[in-house]
Each structure stands twice: as structure tokens, then as C-alpha cells.
Amino acid sequence: MVTDASDHWVATTTLHQGPVWQARFGQHTPPHLIAAFTRALADPSPLLREGLPSSIPAYGTRLVTLTSREVPAVQVASALEDRVRALAARRAAPPTSPSPPRRPPSSPGRTR
């Protein structure tokens, strides 16, 4: 929802009892984050959740189909290695835009 009176747009998910989550994007939100959000939101593939069925919020259990499967240890190890590499690459990448230097706060009163 975007209105002329606001400088942001909001995406809200609701169930019968009301809002479940909400995302807000303002004029300073980097475009790549908005693109990633909308891509993920439009993705039709099932969402993989790890953990026990009890980790799914109670309000969603009637709407979710639970399935479980055995995963070979080799596949788990490979996925872990891929994840570690991806995180290391993210950490090693330089910041996209350097922050401007911070100025000390000006204080009212006398100076030398």
C-alpha cells in the first residue's frame, strides 16, 4: 500500500485473527533489498523449515502441510560447506558504500 501522504510502502500478511507479520520499505531502502524481498515473496516453491513441528507458530499449523525426509550425511556436510563459503565471501566483501565520517556533536557553550 502506498499513498501520497506516505513515503513508504507496506506488505502485511494476515490470518483470521489479524496481522502475522509486516514489512515496511521507505525511500532509503536499498533497491536490491526490495528486489530480494519481492522475489522471495513471489517464489512458489515450498518453504523449508528446519526443526520440530512444534517450532511452527500455532496460528499457522492448520495451513501448513508437514513432511519430513531423511537427508544423507554427505548432503548435509556439502550444504554446510556451501553455507560457510557463502558467509565467508559475504564477510570478505568490502562495504557497498562507505559511511561518511562522523562529526563530533557540537556543544553549546564556550570553546577555547
Sine and cosine of phi, psi and omega as CSV:
sin_phi,cos_phi,sin_psi,cos_psi,sin_omega,cos_omega
0.00,0.00,0.81,-0.59,0.07,-1.00
-0.76,-0.64,0.73,-0.69,0.05,-1.00
-0.82,-0.57,0.29,-0.96,0.04,-1.00
-0.91,0.42,-0.39,0.92,-0.05,-1.00
-1.00,0.10,-0.10,0.99,-0.03,-1.00
-0.84,-0.54,0.37,-0.93,0.05,-1.00
-0.93,-0.36,0.41,0.91,0.01,-1.00
-0.56,-0.83,0.21,-0.98,0.13,-0.99
-0.80,-0.60,0.41,-0.91,-0.14,-0.99
-0.78,-0.62,0.68,-0.74,0.15,-0.99
-0.90,-0.44,0.82,-0.57,-0.04,-1.00
-0.82,-0.57,0.68,-0.74,0.11,-0.99
-0.95,-0.31,0.76,-0.66,0.00,-1.00
-0.79,-0.62,0.44,-0.90,0.18,-0.98
-0.86,-0.52,-0.16,-0.99,-0.09,-1.00
-0.83,0.56,-0.60,0.80,-0.07,-1.00
-1.00,0.04,-0.06,1.00,0.05,-1.00
0.77,-0.64,-0.28,-0.96,-0.06,-1.00
-0.88,0.48,0.63,-0.77,0.06,-1.00
-0.97,-0.24,-0.74,0.68,0.08,-1.00
-0.47,-0.88,0.27,-0.96,-0.04,-1.00
-0.55,-0.84,0.64,-0.77,0.08,-1.00
-0.87,-0.50,0.70,-0.71,0.02,-1.00
-0.85,-0.52,0.71,-0.70,0.03,-1.00
-0.81,-0.59,0.83,-0.56,-0.01,-1.00
-0.97,-0.26,-0.07,-1.00,-0.06,-1.00
-0.91,0.41,-0.32,0.95,-0.01,-1.00
-0.98,-0.19,0.08,1.00,0.04,-1.00
-0.94,0.34,0.81,-0.59,0.01,-1.00
-0.86,0.51,0.70,-0.72,-0.04,-1.00
-0.84,0.55,-0.56,0.83,-0.01,-1.00
-0.91,0.41,-0.49,0.87,0.05,-1.00
-0.95,0.31,-0.64,0.77,0.05,-1.00
-0.90,0.43,-0.67,0.74,0.01,-1.00
-0.89,0.45,-0.69,0.73,0.01,-1.00
-0.90,0.44,-0.66,0.75,0.02,-1.00
-0.88,0.47,-0.75,0.66,-0.05,-1.00
-0.93,0.37,-0.56,0.83,0.08,-1.00
-0.89,0.46,-0.73,0.68,-0.01,-1.00
-0.91,0.42,-0.62,0.78,-0.01,-1.00
-0.91,0.41,-0.57,0.82,-0.04,-1.00
-1.00,0.01,-0.10,1.00,-0.04,-1.00
-0.93,0.38,0.86,-0.52,-0.04,-1.00
-0.99,0.14,-0.12,0.99,-0.05,-1.00
-0.95,0.31,0.48,-0.88,0.00,-1.00
-0.87,0.49,0.54,-0.84,0.00,-1.00
-1.00,0.01,0.86,-0.51,-0.01,-1.00
-0.98,0.19,0.82,-0.58,0.10,-1.00
-0.89,-0.46,0.73,-0.68,0.03,-1.00
-0.98,-0.19,0.48,-0.88,0.03,-1.00
0.92,-0.38,-0.21,-0.98,-0.04,-1.00
-1.00,0.07,0.40,-0.91,0.07,-1.00
-0.82,0.57,-0.45,0.89,0.00,-1.00
-0.94,0.35,-0.22,0.98,0.01,-1.00
-0.99,0.12,-0.14,0.99,0.05,-1.00
-0.99,0.13,0.76,-0.65,0.00,-1.00
-0.81,0.58,0.61,-0.79,-0.09,-1.00
-0.85,0.53,-0.56,0.83,-0.06,-1.00
-0.94,0.35,-0.23,0.97,-0.05,-1.00
-0.96,-0.28,-0.10,0.99,-0.13,-0.99
-0.90,0.44,-0.53,0.85,0.01,-1.00
-0.95,0.31,-0.36,0.93,-0.08,-1.00
-0.98,-0.17,-0.01,1.00,-0.11,-0.99
-0.92,-0.39,0.68,-0.74,0.13,-0.99
-0.99,-0.14,0.87,-0.49,-0.02,-1.00
-1.00,-0.06,0.75,-0.66,0.12,-0.99
-0.70,-0.72,0.48,-0.88,0.07,-1.00
-0.71,-0.70,0.42,-0.91,0.02,-1.00
-0.46,-0.89,0.44,-0.90,0.06,-1.00
-0.99,0.15,0.67,-0.74,0.03,-1.00
-0.88,-0.48,0.81,-0.59,0.01,-1.00
-0.86,0.50,0.60,-0.80,-0.02,-1.00
-0.84,0.54,-0.58,0.81,0.01,-1.00
-0.88,0.47,-0.65,0.76,0.01,-1.00
-0.92,0.39,-0.64,0.77,0.03,-1.00
-0.90,0.43,-0.71,0.71,0.00,-1.00
-0.88,0.48,-0.66,0.75,0.00,-1.00
-0.90,0.43,-0.68,0.74,0.02,-1.00
-0.90,0.44,-0.64,0.77,0.03,-1.00
-0.90,0.44,-0.70,0.71,0.03,-1.00
-0.88,0.48,-0.68,0.73,0.04,-1.00
-0.87,0.49,-0.67,0.74,-0.02,-1.00
-0.91,0.41,-0.67,0.74,0.02,-1.00
-0.89,0.46,-0.69,0.73,0.03,-1.00
-0.88,0.47,-0.69,0.72,-0.01,-1.00
-0.89,0.45,-0.67,0.74,0.02,-1.00
-0.92,0.38,-0.64,0.77,0.02,-1.00
-0.90,0.43,-0.65,0.76,0.01,-1.00
-0.91,0.41,-0.63,0.78,0.02,-1.00
-0.90,0.44,-0.66,0.75,-0.03,-1.00
-0.93,0.37,-0.57,0.82,-0.06,-1.00
-0.98,0.18,-0.32,0.95,-0.04,-1.00
-0.94,0.35,0.65,-0.76,0.03,-1.00
-0.93,0.36,0.41,-0.91,0.03,-1.00
-0.86,0.51,0.54,-0.84,-0.05,-1.00
-0.92,0.38,-0.62,0.78,0.06,-1.00
-0.59,-0.81,0.83,-0.55,-0.03,-1.00
-0.92,0.40,0.55,-0.84,0.03,-1.00
-0.97,0.25,0.56,-0.83,0.08,-1.00
-0.93,0.37,0.48,-0.88,0.00,-1.00
-0.88,0.47,0.60,-0.80,-0.01,-1.00
-0.99,0.10,0.70,-0.71,0.07,-1.00
-1.00,-0.05,0.57,-0.82,0.06,-1.00
-0.92,0.39,0.53,-0.85,-0.01,-1.00
-0.90,0.44,0.63,-0.78,0.05,-1.00
-0.99,0.17,0.66,-0.75,-0.02,-1.00
-0.91,-0.41,0.71,-0.70,0.06,-1.00
-0.94,0.34,0.56,-0.83,0.01,-1.00
0.79,-0.61,-0.21,-0.98,-0.06,-1.00
-1.00,0.09,0.50,-0.87,0.12,-0.99
-0.82,-0.58,0.30,-0.95,0.00,-1.00
-1.00,0.05,0.00,0.00,0.00,0.00
